[in-house]
Amino acid sequence: MESLAMKQTTHMLHSNIRAGENRKIENDVLKIIEGFGNFLNPFALPSEHNDTLFCLSSGKAVCDSVASDLLEYVDKREEATKAFIEERLVK
């Protein structure tokens, strides 16, 4: 009985959508699916790009200054931590 009510509700919802709206929704869904197909797979890059950082959302290589900041953040964090301890906590 419950599944019958669900089918009727689903049918009623879809019957309220006009054909033009339905086509638009279907086209939007197809565009979303196509968009997923266009994403760059960061794990499938050619070997000549192994030392290059890429922006995942755009698929473009980041500029040298951004790459440097991202690759050196651990060292910079350690230096800043030591400096903070020395200047603020030890003195």
Secondary structure as a PSIPRED ss2 file (coil, helix, strand):
# PSIPRED VFORMAT (PSIPRED V4.0)

   1 M C   1.000  0.000  0.000
   2 E H   0.000  1.000  0.000
   3 S H   0.000  1.000  0.000
   4 L H   0.000  1.000  0.000
   5 A H   0.000  1.000  0.000
   6 M H   0.000  1.000  0.000
   7 K H   0.000  1.000  0.000
   8 Q H   0.000  1.000  0.000
   9 T H   0.000  1.000  0.000
  10 T H   0.000  1.000  0.000
  11 H H   0.000  1.000  0.000
  12 M H   0.000  1.000  0.000
  13 L H   0.000  1.000  0.000
  14 H H   0.000  1.000  0.000
  15 S H   0.000  1.000  0.000
  16 N C   1.000  0.000  0.000
  17 I C   1.000  0.000  0.000
  18 R C   1.000  0.000  0.000
  19 A H   0.000  1.000  0.000
  20 G H   0.000  1.000  0.000
  21 E H   0.000  1.000  0.000
  22 N H   0.000  1.000  0.000
  23 R H   0.000  1.000  0.000
  24 K H   0.000  1.000  0.000
  25 I H   0.000  1.000  0.000
  26 E H   0.000  1.000  0.000
  27 N H   0.000  1.000  0.000
  28 D H   0.000  1.000  0.000
  29 V H   0.000  1.000  0.000
  30 L H   0.000  1.000  0.000
  31 K H   0.000  1.000  0.000
  32 I H   0.000  1.000  0.000
  33 I H   0.000  1.000  0.000
  34 E H   0.000  1.000  0.000
  35 G H   0.000  1.000  0.000
  36 F H   0.000  1.000  0.000
  37 G H   0.000  1.000  0.000
  38 N C   1.000  0.000  0.000
  39 F C   1.000  0.000  0.000
  40 L C   1.000  0.000  0.000
  41 N C   1.000  0.000  0.000
  42 P H   0.000  1.000  0.000
  43 F H   0.000  1.000  0.000
  44 A H   0.000  1.000  0.000
  45 L C   1.000  0.000  0.000
  46 P C   1.000  0.000  0.000
  47 S H   0.000  1.000  0.000
  48 E H   0.000  1.000  0.000
  49 H H   0.000  1.000  0.000
  50 N C   1.000  0.000  0.000
  51 D C   1.000  0.000  0.000
  52 T C   1.000  0.000  0.000
  53 L C   1.000  0.000  0.000
  54 F E   0.000  0.000  1.000
  55 C C   1.000  0.000  0.000
  56 L C   1.000  0.000  0.000
  57 S C   1.000  0.000  0.000
  58 S C   1.000  0.000  0.000
  59 G C   1.000  0.000  0.000
  60 K C   1.000  0.000  0.000
  61 A E   0.000  0.000  1.000
  62 V C   1.000  0.000  0.000
  63 C C   1.000  0.000  0.000
  64 D H   0.000  1.000  0.000
  65 S H   0.000  1.000  0.000
  66 V H   0.000  1.000  0.000
  67 A H   0.000  1.000  0.000
  68 S H   0.000  1.000  0.000
  69 D H   0.000  1.000  0.000
  70 L H   0.000  1.000  0.000
  71 L H   0.000  1.000  0.000
  72 E C   1.000  0.000  0.000
  73 Y H   0.000  1.000  0.000
  74 V H   0.000  1.000  0.000
  75 D H   0.000  1.000  0.000
  76 K H   0.000  1.000  0.000
  77 R H   0.000  1.000  0.000
  78 E H   0.000  1.000  0.000
  79 E H   0.000  1.000  0.000
  80 A H   0.000  1.000  0.000
  81 T H   0.000  1.000  0.000
  82 K H   0.000  1.000  0.000
  83 A H   0.000  1.000  0.000
  84 F H   0.000  1.000  0.000
  85 I H   0.000  1.000  0.000
  86 E H   0.000  1.000  0.000
  87 E H   0.000  1.000  0.000
  88 R H   0.000  1.000  0.000
  89 L H   0.000  1.000  0.000
  90 V H   0.000  1.000  0.000
  91 K C   1.000  0.000  0.000
